[in-house]
Amino acid sequence: MSVKYSKLKEARLKAGLPQWKLGFMVGLPETTISKYETGYWKLPRNVAEKIAEALDVPVEEIVEEKEILAEPLPK
C-alpha cells in the first residue's frame, strides 16, 4: 500500500490533532508522524492501522491497497 500522504495529514487535521498528539496516541515521536505525512518514510502496515484507529477513520482513507507498505515495525 502507498500512503496518501496529503490524506494522512488531512485526516489528522480534520480530527483536530497536532502531530505531537497523534504521535503520543500511537506511541511515536512527532518527527516520525511528520516523516510519514511528507512521504519521507514509508508507513508500516501496523502503524497505519494504529493511526487510522486514533483518527477514527478506515485505514483505506489514508493508504491505497495497490501497493505494499513497509514491513511492520518490530514489537
ABEGO torsion letter per residue (X at the ends): XBBBAAAAAAAAAAAGBBAAAAAAAAGBBAAAAAAAAAGABBBBAAAAAAAAAAAGBBAAAABBAABBBBBBBBX
